[in-house]
Amino acid sequence: MTTYTAINLSKRPTGGAITADLFSVVSKEIPSLADGDVLVKQHHMSLDPAMFGWMSPDTNSYIAPVALGDVMRSSGIGEVVASQHPDFTVGERVMGMMGWQEYYLSNGQGLNKVSAPLSDEAVLSVFALPGLTATQGLFNIGKPQTGETIIVTGAAGSVGSIVGQLAKAEGLHVIGVVGSAEKADWIVNELGFDAAINYKSDDLDKQLALHAPNGIDLYFENTGGPIQNFIFERMNAHGRIVVCGLIADYDKQVPTPGPSWLNIIKRRLTIQGFTMPDHFHEVPALLEKLTPYVLAGKIKHRTHVLNGLTAAIEGLNLFYTGENKGKLIVKL
Ligand SMILES: NC(=O)c1ccc[n+]([C@@H]2O[C@H](COP(=O)([O-])OP(=O)(O)OC[C@H]3O[C@@H](n4cnc5c(N)ncnc54)[C@H](OP(=O)(O)O)[C@@H]3O)[C@@H](O)[C@H]2O)c1
């Protein structure tokens, strides 16, 4: 084969579902290598809600948007198929920001070798962005204490499910917020959360009162949405709110107004947002923190695999509908 397929971003979303007309599927020549180049055949790529931000025109964010006409940004795992780089050998397994394409030409920068004896799916689901984000957000920002009550939104998602399991392993009372009965059942009966609340059900405040009778010390926010106000009202003094994601607002032109700041004073709350690119230099320390929990069998995960590069396009909508059951991955 001398050509391969790539997907370029050609238009920016303006709200609502992601549609094929936002992208161009193009055929490219497999490049020949210059000195210092590495060619990778990508096997699995990660889909992430962050992609909604990367497609937006917002230049005042933690990372520049994908330029129109460029390959859509994503991380993935593949195999070195040709190398003129002294540090990379044909057959090695590598990970990096390879984008929505079957082959990736690199000068080696940002390409990391993957030596762990784990499937690509397991690496992308636990040791890549989801696990790193959960570890950074929970431990370094949330500062959990045994006996405290934590609530995690997006609790059956790839980040939220790991946050809840880490918190449980640390001896916290863990409540997960999810959007379906199936996900509620999974986090409680498979992952060991203490309770689940379906944010699409009624009486959210009563359910919070039932499951968090002593209030909430730690709130790991992945979604936003109407339950946010009820949780905010139940925060305890010196509570911490870790703002990781707000997917309920990603397709809105005008974000939902947040709660009043009064409780921040009255309850002496700490609210902190974070994004992982600020912490990529801390990855070795984060992996050192996360790995023992995984080795001790405390972290279960599930993956939702789509087949073929072009499945990525409409696959992104599964994040909005909640139909992704676990880490969303495209198998090439
Ligand atoms: N700060 C960072 O560096 C960082 C890094 C990674 C991820 N994140 C953020 O963390 C969050 C979770 O990411 P993930 O990769 O683990 O995705 P995920 O949770 O596996 O998938 C997204 C989930 O969000 C839920 N959702 C969608 N629309 C919603 C709405 N309107 N209200 C409430 N829930 C809604 C759906 O679950 P239900 O079926 O339960 O509704 C969906 O399955 C995202 O907001 C993402 O942007 C941030």
The ligand as an SDF file (V2000), in Angstrom:
LIG
                    3D

 48 52  0  0  0  0  0  0  0  0999 V2000
   -9.1560   18.5650   32.6330 N   0  0  0  0  0  0  0  0  0  0  0  0
   -8.5590   17.6250   31.9070 C   0  0  0  0  0  0  0  0  0  0  0  0
   -7.3540   17.6290   31.6520 O   0  0  0  0  0  0  0  0  0  0  0  0
   -9.4120   16.5040   31.3760 C   0  0  0  0  0  0  0  0  0  0  0  0
   -8.8350   15.3180   30.8860 C   0  0  0  0  0  0  0  0  0  0  0  0
   -9.6790   14.2990   30.4560 C   0  0  0  0  0  0  0  0  0  0  0  0
  -11.0660   14.4930   30.4810 C   0  0  0  0  0  0  0  0  0  0  0  0
  -11.5700   15.6710   30.9320 N   0  0  0  0  0  0  0  0  0  0  0  0
  -13.0090   15.9050   31.0210 C   0  0  0  0  0  0  0  0  0  0  0  0
  -13.5500   14.9300   31.8950 O   0  0  0  0  0  0  0  0  0  0  0  0
  -14.8780   14.6360   31.5000 C   0  0  0  0  0  0  0  0  0  0  0  0
  -15.0020   13.1270   31.3260 C   0  0  0  0  0  0  0  0  0  0  0  0
  -14.1810   12.7160   30.2350 O   0  0  0  0  0  0  0  0  0  0  0  0
  -14.1100   11.1850   29.8050 P   0  0  0  0  0  0  0  0  0  0  0  0
  -13.0700   11.0700   28.7810 O   0  0  0  0  0  0  0  0  0  0  0  0
  -14.0070   10.3560   31.0330 O   0  0  0  0  0  0  0  0  0  0  0  0
  -15.5330   10.9810   29.1030 O   0  0  0  0  0  0  0  0  0  0  0  0
  -16.6510    9.9540   29.5380 P   0  0  0  0  0  0  0  0  0  0  0  0
  -17.1030   10.3410   30.9070 O   0  0  0  0  0  0  0  0  0  0  0  0
  -16.1760    8.5780   29.2890 O   0  0  0  0  0  0  0  0  0  0  0  0
  -17.8040   10.2700   28.4920 O   0  0  0  0  0  0  0  0  0  0  0  0
  -18.5690   11.4270   28.6260 C   0  0  0  0  0  0  0  0  0  0  0  0
  -19.8410   11.1300   29.4630 C   0  0  0  0  0  0  0  0  0  0  0  0
  -20.4040   12.3640   29.8700 O   0  0  0  0  0  0  0  0  0  0  0  0
  -21.7500   12.1550   30.1930 C   0  0  0  0  0  0  0  0  0  0  0  0
  -22.5570   13.2760   29.6980 N   0  0  0  0  0  0  0  0  0  0  0  0
  -22.7330   13.6710   28.4210 C   0  0  0  0  0  0  0  0  0  0  0  0
  -23.5500   14.7480   28.3740 N   0  0  0  0  0  0  0  0  0  0  0  0
  -23.9040   15.0170   29.6560 C   0  0  0  0  0  0  0  0  0  0  0  0
  -24.7450   15.9950   30.2620 C   0  0  0  0  0  0  0  0  0  0  0  0
  -25.3940   16.9210   29.5310 N   0  0  0  0  0  0  0  0  0  0  0  0
  -24.8770   15.9860   31.6020 N   0  0  0  0  0  0  0  0  0  0  0  0
  -24.2300   15.0610   32.3470 C   0  0  0  0  0  0  0  0  0  0  0  0
  -23.4220   14.0970   31.8380 N   0  0  0  0  0  0  0  0  0  0  0  0
  -23.2640   14.0860   30.5000 C   0  0  0  0  0  0  0  0  0  0  0  0
  -22.1680   10.8370   29.5000 C   0  0  0  0  0  0  0  0  0  0  0  0
  -22.3720    9.8680   30.5210 O   0  0  0  0  0  0  0  0  0  0  0  0
  -23.8450    9.5960   31.1480 P   0  0  0  0  0  0  0  0  0  0  0  0
  -24.4190    8.4490   30.3710 O   0  0  0  0  0  0  0  0  0  0  0  0
  -23.5400    9.2760   32.5540 O   0  0  0  0  0  0  0  0  0  0  0  0
  -24.6390   10.8590   30.9450 O   0  0  0  0  0  0  0  0  0  0  0  0
  -20.9520   10.4550   28.6880 C   0  0  0  0  0  0  0  0  0  0  0  0
  -20.7850    9.0580   28.5910 O   0  0  0  0  0  0  0  0  0  0  0  0
  -15.1530   15.4350   30.2330 C   0  0  0  0  0  0  0  0  0  0  0  0
  -15.8570   16.6120   30.5690 O   0  0  0  0  0  0  0  0  0  0  0  0
  -13.7690   15.7640   29.7230 C   0  0  0  0  0  0  0  0  0  0  0  0
  -13.7490   16.9330   28.9440 O   0  0  0  0  0  0  0  0  0  0  0  0
  -10.7730   16.6660   31.3740 C   0  0  0  0  0  0  0  0  0  0  0  0
  1  2  1  0
  2  3  2  0
  2  4  1  0
  4  5  1  0
  4 48  2  0
  5  6  2  0
  6  7  1  0
  7  8  2  0
  8  9  1  0
  8 48  1  0
  9 10  1  0
  9 46  1  0
 10 11  1  0
 11 12  1  0
 11 44  1  0
 12 13  1  0
 13 14  1  0
 14 15  2  0
 14 16  1  0
 14 17  1  0
 17 18  1  0
 18 19  2  0
 18 20  1  0
 18 21  1  0
 21 22  1  0
 22 23  1  0
 23 24  1  0
 23 42  1  0
 24 25  1  0
 25 26  1  0
 25 36  1  0
 26 27  1  0
 26 35  1  0
 27 28  2  0
 28 29  1  0
 29 30  1  0
 29 35  2  0
 30 31  1  0
 30 32  2  0
 32 33  1  0
 33 34  2  0
 34 35  1  0
 36 37  1  0
 36 42  1  0
 37 38  1  0
 38 39  2  0
 38 40  1  0
 38 41  1  0
 42 43  1  0
 44 45  1  0
 44 46  1  0
 46 47  1  0
M  CHG  2   8   1  16  -1
M  END
$$$$
